[in-house]
Amino acid sequence: MGKLFGTDGIRAKVGVYPLTEDMIYKIARASALYAKGQNAYKRKAVRISIAKDTRTTGDLLEERLIAGITSTGVDVVKLGILPTPCSAYLVKKLKDDLGIVISASHNDIDDNGLKFFAYNGYKLSSSAEDEIEKILFDEVEGEGANEAEAQPQGKAKEEKDAIPLYIDYLKKVVDGCDLSKYRIAVDCAFGALTSLIPHLSKELGVGLLSINDVPDGNNINKQSGSLFPNVVSEHVLKEKCDCGFAFDGDGDRLLACDEKGQILDGDFILAIIGRYLYEKGLLNRNSIATTFMSNLGLEMSVGQWGGRLVKADVGDKFVLEKMLKGKLNLGGEQSGHIILLDYSTTGDALLTALYILKIMSEEGKSLSQLARCMYKFPQILLNVEVGHKKPIEELPKLNKAISKSEAKLGSKGRIYVRYSGTEDKLRIMIEGQNQVQIKELAEDIAATAQEELQCQS
């Protein structure tokens, strides 16, 4: 058995290790035993909450998780279909010992996964993940995870107040702002936010025109949401909206577009929110945590008003680590994970969308006016499918191609090559002033990588 946890929990194709029925049961047992050992609230009854997105396979994973958790005497709170950040909030709010979200986020329907939150609402630390893995493998070796001999001792119940509690929390973010004047398009990506949008629209008195909001269990993220922001952009223009927001399937990432249909990625969102906080004297250490994927334009924008970027490896958990270490309150990724640590312990798409509306309302500016704070350098991102992830430093042809391209770019661009933490892909990002040049360089590196990795598979 190999390592289970990636950059964002456990993710795989359903039915393939580690998301087989047997392994899900064992992961659940190990997680429950970990929670019992921590017993953060020193209670007799330890409790784990479970939420899920709209994938059909979520029901199977939930069933196996409940079986494994209750076999240890730990209780389960079923939250139903809810976005990931809602689960993170409720873990802390309802004082659960652990929270599990069944979701593969923006991935295709064939995938699913498990995300874990500690009692304090933060994603589990790497050391906590290692401990769960150790418990699991020790149990397997000692045959302590034998389901046939296990008798359920814990209980499972449904939480009825999950959505109202989360909506009340979100309302506080825009308290005092009049949002009734706005007409906003939202792309739900056939995902977990679908059921929340009507409630939010009613509670805030704001016109939310939702699309891709009828999930059937198999269409999550399909030609929609944050992976296809052009969809909401076209809807904004068609319906003459003030702005648009594109969410992903589990509601933890967001891309926006202004009233002119211009798509704004996570870098633009960080620039807008960062500048607002800075001018209010609320941006801790005048710094924003982000990743090596962030556009050079963001760095220049932040530098113009005296701020700075703190760079982390790709993955919102690594961004969060930088934030906590540096006591920062704003961080995020170009892909749309935005962490507003004054409000939330994780990336929250709805929270971020509301914060943007708050800035628009307070400053009396359109989103296109706010977005003028940043110029985006041309950027190319290519993905290469890989059978296995051989260390990049052990691929001489690829490294030679990268060095050759870096020499051509000089100081007018940069290259960043890495493996995806959630998929079997090599990601190649090139940034520069000349769109044609960076496209040619990216394609050359991708072809070299594909050839070398295929030869060594």
N, C-alpha and C positions, 0 to 999 in steps of 0.2 A: 504494500500500500504506500502510495506517495503522499506528498503534502496536499492537504485538502483546501486550505484557504488561499485565495488569490488576493488581488488588490481591493476587492469589494465582496468579501464573504466567500461563499462556495457557489460556483456556477458551472453548469455543464448541460449537455443534452439530456432530456429526461429518459431514464432507462439505461443510461450509460454511466459508468463509475465516475464520480461518486454519487450520482443521483439515481441509484437503483433503490428499489423498495427496502431491501435489507439494510443498505448503508444509511438511508434516511432515518430509519428506526434507530440505528446505532449512533448516528450523529445527535439525534434527539436525546437519547439516553445520556450521552457524554455531556451534552450542554446542560441538561437538568442536574446531573451530578456536580458539574462545575458550579451551577447556581446554588445548589444546596451547600456546597463547601464554602462559598462566599457569604451566603445568607446576609446580604447587606443590611436588612432591616431587623435582623435577630428575631425573626418570627418562627413560630412552629410550622406554619404553612407557607412554603416557598411557592412563588407564582411566576409563570412565564406567559407573556402575551404573544399571540400569533396574528399577523395580518397578511394579506395577499393581494396581488394585482388580479387582472381579469383573465389570465390564462386558464384554459380548461384544465391543464395539469395541476393547477394550484390546489384543487380539491384532493387529489391523490396525495400530494406532498403534505397537506395539512393533516390528513387522516393518519399518515405514517408518523408525523411529528407528535401528534397527540398520543398515539399508542406508545411511542418511546418515552415521552416525557412523563405520562401518568404511571408508567411501569415503575418509576423510581419514587413515587409518592408525591411528586410535584404537581400542583394544580395548573390548569391552562385557562387563559382568558382569550376567547375567540373574538377578534376585532372585526372579522369579515374583510370585505374589499376596501382597502384604505391605502393612500399614498405612503411611501416610506417615511417621509418626515413627520407625518401624523403619528405613526407608530412610535418614532423616536420621542416625540413630545409626550405621548400618553404613557410610555414606560416610566418616565419621571413623574408625571402628573398623578398617575394612579398607583405609584410606588410598587411597580412590578420589579421582580429581581432580574429579569432578562426579557428582551423583546426579540422576536424573530419575524422577519418579513420574507414571504415567499415571492420572489420576483427575480427576473433577469433584466430588469431595468429597460434599457433601449434595445436589447437583443431581440432576435427573431423569435417567432412563436415556438420553434423546436427546442429552444433553450429554457431553462428555468434556474432558480438559484435560491440561496438562503443568505439573508443579511442579518447580522446580529447587533443588538444594542444592549449596552450595560444598563444597570439600574439608574444611572445618572443621565441617560439619554444619548451618550456618546457611543460611537461605534467601538466594538471591542478592540483593545490594544493587541498588538502582535503577540505579546507575552500571554495574554488571555487566550488567544487563538491556539497558541502552542500548547497551552495547558489542556484545552478541550481535546486536541488531537492526542495528547499523551493519555488522557483518560480513556479515550475511545480505543486506542491501540492496546493499552493495558487490559481493557475489558475483553477485547477480541482474543488476545493471547490467553487470558484466563477463563475464556468462555463465560464471562459474566454478562454478556449481551444476548444470551439465548432467549429469543422471543417466545418459543414454545413453552418455556418454564416460567415466564414472567406473568404476574397477576397485576392488573391495573389497581393502583392504590390511590392515585391522585384523581381529581375531578376536573371536568371541563365545563365551562359556562360561557355564555355570550355577554358581551359588554354593549348595552343599549345606548349609552350616552357618548359613544366615541365621536361621532360627527359633531354634535352640539358643542362638546368641549373644545374641539379643535377650531370650530368656527368662532367661538367666543375669544379664543386666543388670537386668531388672525385679525379680528375686528379691532383689537387694541393697537395694532400696528398703524392703522389709519384713523385713529380716534381724532376727531376734530376736523377731518378733511371732508370736503364736499365732493364726492365722486359721481354724483347723480348727473353731472353735465357730460360725462364721458360715455362714448359708445365704443365698446371694446370687443374685438374678436378673439376667441380662445380656441385652440386646437387641443382637444383632450387625448389625442392619439389612441382612442378606443381603450383607454387605460383606467387606472385607479381613481383619477380625479373626476371621472364622469359624474358620479353620484354627488360630488361635493359642489360642483359649479352652480346648480340651481339654488341650493341653500345659500351659498355665498352671495349670489346676485340679489336674492330677496333680502338678506340681512343688511347688505350694504346699500341697497337701493341704487345699484349701478347696472347699466345695460350690458350684460355679457352675452354676446352672440356666439354660442358654442357650435363647433363642427366636429366631425369624427367622434361623436359622443354616444354611439350605440354599439357597445362591445358585444361580440358574439362568442367570445372565448378563444377565437382563432385569429382575430384581426388586430391585436394589439401592436402598435407602432407601424402598421402596414401603410406605406405611402402617406405617412402623416406625422404630426408632432415635431419634436425638435430635430429629428433626422431629416425632415423635409419641410424646412421653414418657408419655402416658396408657397406652400399650400395656404398657410395663414396670411401670408403677404398678399396673395391674390384675393383672398376673402376681404381683407382690409380695404383694398382698392374698390372692390365690387360693392361693398356695403357702406363705403365712405366712413370708415371707423377712425377713431382718434389714434388707435394703435392696436397691435395684436400680440398675443403671447402663444408660443408653441411649447407644450409640455412633452415630457416623455412618458412612457407607460406607467412608471411608478411615482411620477411627480416629484422627482428630486433634481431635475435639471430643466432649464428654461432658456429659450431663445426668444427674442422680441423683434418686432418690426415697427417702424414709425408710420405716421399717417400717409407717407409717400410710398410705402411699401419697401423701404430700405431695411434689409435684414441686419439685426444687431446681435452679434454673438456675445459670449460671456466676457470677452475683453471690453467691449463697449459698455456692457452693464457694470463692470467693475470700475471703469473710468467715470461713468455717470454718478454712481453711488459714492465712489471714493472722493470725488471732488465735492459733492454735497456734504459729506461728513467732515471733510477737511475745512470747508468754509464755516461749518457750524462749530468747529473746534472739538469734534467728536471722533476723529480718526486716530486711533491709538498709534502713537509713535510715527504718525504721518506715513504709515507703511501699509501696503497691501500684499498679502501672501498669494502667490500664484504659481504656475508651473513653467517648465522650460518650453512649453508649447505656446505660451502667450506671445502675441504679436509685438514686434518692435514698436509699433505705434502706441501701444499701451504704456510702454516704458517711457517713451518720449512725452506722452501726455501727462503722466504722473510727475515726471521730472520737471515739467514746466511750472507747476505750482508748488514745487519744493518737496514733493513726496518721493517715495522709493518703492521698488518691488523687492520682495523676498521670494526667491525661487525655490520650488520643491519639485521632487519627482512627480510624474503624472499619476493622478489618483487623488480623489478628494480627501482620503484618509491622511495622505502625506501633506496636503495643504493644511489640514486641520492640525497636524503635529507641529508644523511651523508656526501656526497661529497661537497655539497654546504655549509653545516654548518662548515665543517672542511677545506674548501678551497682546496680540493683535486682535482686532474685532471685525476685520473684513478680509475675505479671501475667496478664491474660486478658480475655476478653470474656463478656458476658452469654450469648452463643450457645453457650458451652461450650469455647472454646479457652482452655486454662489452661497457662501456661508456668511450669514450675518450673526456673529457670535453674541451680540447683545440680546438677540431674540431666540436663536435656535442653536442646537448642538450639531446640526448637519445641514446639508444643502436642501433648501425648501423652495420649490418652484413658485407656489402660490404666495408665499411670504415675499419672495423677491419681486414678483409681479406687483403686489400691493405696494411695496416700497417704492417702486418706480412711479406708480400712480401718485403716491404721496409727494414725491419730489416734483412731479408735473403740476400737481395742485398747489403746493406751497409757493413754487417759483412762477406759476402762471405761464409756463412755457410748454410748447409742443415737444414731443419726443425727438423729432428731427432737430429742433433747436438745441436740446440737451446733448444730442449725439455729436454735435460739432466740436466737442471737447477732445475728440480723438480722430486721427487719420490712420487708416489701416493700410499697412504695407501688403503688397501682393504676397500670397502664401499658397503653396501647393501641399496637399496631403494625399499620399498614395498608400494603399494597403497591399501587402503581398501575403497570400495564403501560405502557411508553413505546416509541415507535418510534425516537426519538433522544433524546439527553441534552443538551438545551439548557441552558446555565448557569442555575442557579436564580435568580441575581441579575438575569437578563434576563427574568423572568416576573413582571410587575407585579401581575397579579391574584392569583397564588399568594402573593406577598410580603405583599399587603394582607390576605389571609385569615389568614396566619400572625400578622401583627401584631395583628389584631383578636382572635384567639384568645389570644394572649399577654396582652393587656390584661384579658381575662376571667379568666384563671388568676391573674394577679398574681404574688405571691411564693409561692403554694401549688402551684406546678407548673412544668413546663418543656416546651418543644417542640423537637424535633430533626428536621429534614428533610434528606435526602441521597439521592443516587443509589446504587444497589447497585454494588459494584465488580466483581461477577461475573455479574450478570444485567441485562436491560433493564427495570429497575424503579426507581420512585421510592419510597423508604421514608419513612413518616411515623410518628414516635413522639411520643406525648404522655403525660405523667405528671402525676398530681395526686391529690388526696385523694378526689375525687368520681368514681366509676366512670362514672356516667351522663353527667356533664358532659364528661369527656375523650373518651368515645365519640362524642358529638355533635360536638365540636370536630374530632376526627380525621376523621370522615366528611365534614364541611363542607370541610376542607382538601383531602381526597382528591378530592371532586367538582370543586372549583375547579381542581385540578391536571390532572385528566383532561380537563376542558373546554378549558383553555388550551393544553395540550400537543397535543390533537387539532386544534385550530384552526391550530396553527403547524407541523403535520407535512406 
